[in-house]
Amino acid sequence: MTNSSGTAQIPLDDVAVLIPAYNGQADLDATLASFEENAPVHVLIVDDGSTPPIVAPTLPNLHIEVLRMAQNGGIERALQTGIDALAQRGFRYAARIDTGDRAVPQRLAKQRAFMERHPNVAGLGMWTQVVTRAGEPLFMLTPPAEPDAIRRQRFFRSCLAHPSMMLRIDAVRTAGNYRAEYRSAEDLDLFVRLMDRYDCANLPELGLYYELNEGGISATKRRRQIGSTLRLQLRYFNAGNPYDWLGLAKNLLHLALPYRTLQRVKRALLAPRVSR
C-alpha cells in the first residue's frame, strides 16, 4: 500500500505508543507532536497520579487514550499496567517513549516492518541522539544491532535504549511483564528475561532524540538504579564472559563517581569529532 506521495504505507493498527507520565504536560505534548507516520498512530498514556491530571492533546493522525492510576505508584507499575491494558485492547506491539523525548519520522513503521520479518525478535531498539533540554546534540548512542552481541554486552553498556524500543506484547507478558523487583532498572530486568526466550536487536539508524533531563530517573534515582543493575549483574553473572566482568567494574565505578562527572566523561568520549 502506498500513500499519495508514493511512499509505502505500513499499517500500524496493531501498534500502540506506550508512555508512562507523571506531571510534565508540556513535555508530553511535545513528545506526542514529534510522531510523523503515514498511518494513524495509537497512543496509551498511563497517568501515574499526576496533579493536575494529564490531558490528551488533540493532534492530527494520533488517537490518544489516557489511563489514570489512582495514585503515583512508580514507572514499573505504570508500565506493567500499560502492557496489560494494551493486550486487553488487542494490540500486538508496544512502542516505548518517555515524556521529553522525540521520535524520528517513520520510526514506528520501520520497527514494525522489521519485527514482522523477524518473529523471534521480542524487542527492537534504534540508535539514539542524546540532546539537551534545548535540543542541542550532545552525543550519539550506537549500540550493536545483532542479538548475539547484545547478549554478550548487555551488562557492559546500554545496548537497548528503553524509550526507543518496540516490544512484542505477548512476549513481554510471557516473560513476566515489567516488575518492581529491580527499581529504576525495570527495563534491563525485562530485557534480560526476554533474552532468555527470544532475541532483542537494534535497527542501526537514528530513531530517537533522547532528552538528558537532570530531573529524570537516571539522575534523581541514580544510586537506586545502579544498585538494581548490580543485583541483576550478580544474579545473571557469567564468569566466562569478559563483558560481564567489565560491566561489573564499570558499575562499581559509576557508584563511586558523581553523576555530573560521568556525564562529562560521556560527552568527551562520545561527542562527534570535528575534522580539520
MOCORRA-V289804 format. One record per residue. N is the residue number from 1. RES is the residue in one letter. PSI is psi as a letter, one per 30 degrees, with the letter a starting at -180 (NA if undefined). OMEGA is omega in radians with two decimals (NA if undefined). NEAR is the number of other ideal C-beta (glycine too) atoms within 12 Angstrom. Layout:
{{N RES PSI OMEGA NEAR} {N RES PSI OMEGA NEAR}}
//
This chain:
{{1 M k 3.10 13} {2 T l 3.06 11} {3 N a -3.05 16} {4 S f 3.14 8} {5 S f 3.14 8} {6 G g 3.13 9} {7 T k 3.13 16} {8 A k 3.14 17} {9 Q j 3.12 21} {10 I k 3.12 29} {11 P k -3.11 22} {12 L g -3.10 34} {13 D f -3.10 20} {14 D g 3.13 26} {15 V k 3.02 40} {16 A k 3.02 40} {17 V k -3.12 47} {18 L j -3.10 43} {19 I j 2.95 48} {20 P k -3.05 45} {21 A k 3.03 42} {22 Y j -3.03 34} {23 N a 3.09 21} {24 G h -3.11 29} {25 Q e -3.09 25} {26 A e 3.10 17} {27 D e 3.12 28} {28 L e 3.14 36} {29 D e -3.14 26} {30 A e 3.10 25} {31 T e -3.13 37} {32 L e -3.13 39} {33 A f -3.10 23} {34 S f -3.09 35} {35 F k 3.08 39} {36 E j -3.14 21} {37 E l 3.12 36} {38 N g 3.11 27} {39 A l 3.11 27} {40 P k -3.10 24} {41 V k 3.08 39} {42 H k -3.09 34} {43 V k 2.97 42} {44 L j 3.05 41} {45 I k 3.03 42} {46 V j -3.12 43} {47 D j -3.02 34} {48 D h 3.07 33} {49 G h -3.11 24} {50 S k 3.06 28} {51 T j -0.08 15} {52 P l -3.13 12} {53 P k 3.08 23} {54 I k 3.09 35} {55 V k 3.12 19} {56 A k 3.09 24} {57 P l 3.06 23} {58 T j -3.08 12} {59 L k 3.13 22} {60 P k 3.04 14} {61 N g 3.13 22} {62 L k 3.04 30} {63 H j -2.94 27} {64 I k 3.03 31} {65 E k 3.06 25} {66 V k 3.07 26} {67 L j -3.02 34} {68 R k 3.01 28} {69 M k -3.09 28} {70 A e 3.12 15} {71 Q l -3.13 15} {72 N k -3.11 21} {73 G g 3.13 22} {74 G l -3.05 26} {75 I e -3.11 41} {76 E e 3.14 34} {77 R e 3.14 28} {78 A e 3.14 38} {79 L e 3.10 40} {80 Q e 3.12 33} {81 T e 3.14 31} {82 G e 3.12 41} {83 I e 3.13 40} {84 D e 3.13 24} {85 A e 3.13 29} {86 L e 3.08 37} {87 A e 3.12 27} {88 Q f -3.13 16} {89 R f 3.03 23} {90 G g 3.11 15} {91 F k 3.12 34} {92 R e -3.04 29} {93 Y k 3.03 41} {94 A k 3.11 46} {95 A j -3.08 47} {96 R k 2.92 50} {97 I l 3.13 45} {98 D l 3.13 43} {99 T k -3.11 38} {100 G f 3.12 37} {101 D l -3.13 41} {102 R k 3.09 34} {103 A k 3.02 40} {104 V k 3.13 28} {105 P k 3.10 21} {106 Q g 3.12 28} {107 R e -3.05 42} {108 L e -3.14 47} {109 A e -3.14 34} {110 K e -3.11 34} {111 Q e -3.13 40} {112 R e 3.14 37} {113 A e 3.13 26} {114 F e -3.07 30} {115 M f 3.03 36} {116 E e 3.13 22} {117 R f -3.08 15} {118 H i -3.03 24} {119 P f 3.12 15} {120 N f 3.08 20} {121 V j -3.11 34} {122 A f 3.13 37} {123 G k -3.09 45} {124 L j 3.09 48} {125 G a 3.08 47} {126 M l 3.08 40} {127 W l -2.97 31} {128 T k 3.01 41} {129 Q j 3.10 32} {130 V k -3.07 36} {131 V l 3.04 24} {132 T l 3.07 19} {133 R f 3.13 22} {134 A f 3.13 12} {135 G g -3.14 18} {136 E k -3.11 15} {137 P k 3.10 22} {138 L e 3.11 26} {139 F l -3.13 25} {140 M k 3.00 27} {141 L j -3.08 34} {142 T i -3.11 25} {143 P l 3.14 34} {144 P l -3.11 26} {145 A e -2.98 25} {146 E k -3.12 19} {147 P e -3.10 28} {148 D e 3.11 17} {149 A e 3.11 23} {150 I e 3.10 35} {151 R e -3.09 27} {152 R e -2.98 24} {153 Q g -2.96 29} {154 R f 3.12 40} {155 F f -3.13 37} {156 F e -3.12 27} {157 R l 3.08 27} {158 S i -3.06 36} {159 C f -3.09 38} {160 L j 3.13 45} {161 A j -3.00 39} {162 H e -3.11 42} {163 P f 3.12 43} {164 S f -2.93 45} {165 M k 2.82 46} {166 M k -3.03 48} {167 L k 3.05 46} {168 R j -2.94 39} {169 I e -3.12 36} {170 D e 3.11 25} {171 A e 3.11 33} {172 V e -3.12 39} {173 R e 3.09 28} {174 T e 3.14 19} {175 A f 3.11 27} {176 G g 3.08 21} {177 N l 2.98 31} {178 Y l 3.11 40} {179 R l -3.02 28} {180 A g -3.10 23} {181 E e 3.13 22} {182 Y i -3.02 32} {183 R k -3.14 27} {184 S g 3.00 30} {185 A h -3.09 37} {186 E f -3.14 36} {187 D e 3.12 40} {188 L e 3.09 42} {189 D e 3.13 37} {190 L e -3.08 42} {191 F e 3.13 44} {192 V e 3.13 37} {193 R e 3.07 30} {194 L e -3.07 38} {195 M f 2.99 31} {196 D f -3.04 19} {197 R f -2.99 22} {198 Y a 3.02 29} {199 D l 2.90 29} {200 C k -3.05 46} {201 A l 3.04 36} {202 N k 2.89 39} {203 L k -3.06 38} {204 P i 3.05 23} {205 E l -3.07 23} {206 L k 3.11 28} {207 G f -3.01 41} {208 L k 2.90 41} {209 Y j -3.05 36} {210 Y k -3.11 40} {211 E k 3.08 33} {212 L j -3.00 33} {213 N j -3.14 25} {214 E f 3.10 16} {215 G g -3.11 20} {216 G l -3.09 28} {217 I e -3.09 30} {218 S f -3.14 32} {219 A e -3.00 21} {220 T f -3.12 16} {221 K h -2.99 22} {222 R e -3.09 28} {223 R e 3.07 23} {224 R e -3.13 24} {225 Q e 3.13 32} {226 I e 3.11 32} {227 G e 3.11 21} {228 S e 3.13 30} {229 T e 3.11 38} {230 L e 3.11 29} {231 R e 3.07 24} {232 L e 3.13 32} {233 Q e -3.12 33} {234 L e 3.14 19} {235 R e -3.06 19} {236 Y g -3.01 26} {237 F k 3.08 20} {238 N j -3.06 21} {239 A f 3.14 12} {240 G f -3.13 9} {241 N j -3.10 21} {242 P f 3.13 15} {243 Y f 3.07 27} {244 D e 3.08 27} {245 W e 3.13 19} {246 L e 3.12 19} {247 G e 3.10 31} {248 L e 3.12 27} {249 A e -3.12 18} {250 K e -3.10 25} {251 N f 3.02 33} {252 L e 3.06 18} {253 L e 3.09 17} {254 H e -3.14 28} {255 L f -3.07 21} {256 A f -3.05 15} {257 L k 3.06 19} {258 P l -3.11 15} {259 Y e -3.09 26} {260 R e 3.09 14} {261 T e 3.12 15} {262 L e 3.13 24} {263 Q e 3.09 26} {264 R e 3.12 17} {265 V e 3.12 18} {266 K e -3.12 23} {267 R e -3.13 21} {268 A e -3.07 14} {269 L e -2.97 16} {270 L f -3.13 25} {271 A k -3.13 19} {272 P k 3.12 15} {273 R k 3.10 10} {274 V k -3.13 5} {275 S k -3.12 4} {276 R NA NA 3}}
//
